[in-house]
């Protein structure tokens, strides 16, 4: 029987999860409210909070799984990409624990973890994961990528943003409107009450499967400035419509390239992952494309959209099965491709 402990600390969530032979037993996450006052993640504060959270989070994950640390077969951890100070807390903890227990250490690419979130399942739960190869739209605060997933370890980025990520663009536009941080969930909530066709913002014209969101951000800002000249309370008067129109623009941009990739590669299994995959407009678009284009779609449970250790544990489990371990000397990395 293999018990894998997964550890995630790449940004502002400290998370630990335990798997038993690939089945999820526990997934505990401590989020960091400390950043809200700053309108974004403050790296130094994030790493300090990870230091405070890591031991209680791992302890709780083991307790909830009903096992002792001596029963662990391996420790899987996020090696990168992410904030270096944050990563180092999880990496150091994982290395220390694996060494003290004399068990293998498995490094996981955080982005692979997001994609493999579709393979997380508990005992007795319906489990219909994607079959390789499939396409995955990975959309978060730091990434907007279309990934051709050929196996758990063979993933090819076929398109990605050349500037801002989708989540980053939504967060920045929300900040311009004076809303809180992170803006994504707020925009999502307001958008439910607004007219998505009320306003039009510029859409990028770039070749291939790449994305660009910086033009949308600028178009949103300049449009608002013009409208506010005529009506100083324009934002308050049109908040829901602005949110709905912004959300629709982002979703349209994302789906257009994804459809193009699906057609060109003749792949109809299409997944979505990352923080922005919690967005209702994007989820609805996936359902609509499934109906319209015969896609088989894979949308993660809300709890697995944002950073979590269950996805790191499952990615680590597949590597563990192949004895694909890593050395204790393996450094964390802040940036990487797939
Ligand atoms: O994957 P994630 O948790 O980590 C980072 O990349 O940091 O993604 C966070 C991003 C943020 O930009 C946040 O605003 C966005 O995901 N997000 C959403 C929603 N929930 C989170 N965006 C749109 N709609 C949502 N419901």
Boltz pocket constraint, residues with backbone or C-beta under 6 A from the ligand:
constraints:
  - pocket:
      binder: B
      contacts: [[A, 11], [A, 139], [A, 140], [A, 141], [A, 142], [A, 143], [A, 166], [A, 167], [A, 168], [A, 170], [A, 171], [A, 182], [A, 183], [A, 184], [A, 185], [A, 188], [A, 274], [A, 275], [A, 276], [A, 277], [A, 278], [A, 279], [A, 280], [A, 305], [A, 306], [A, 307]]
      max_distance: 6.0
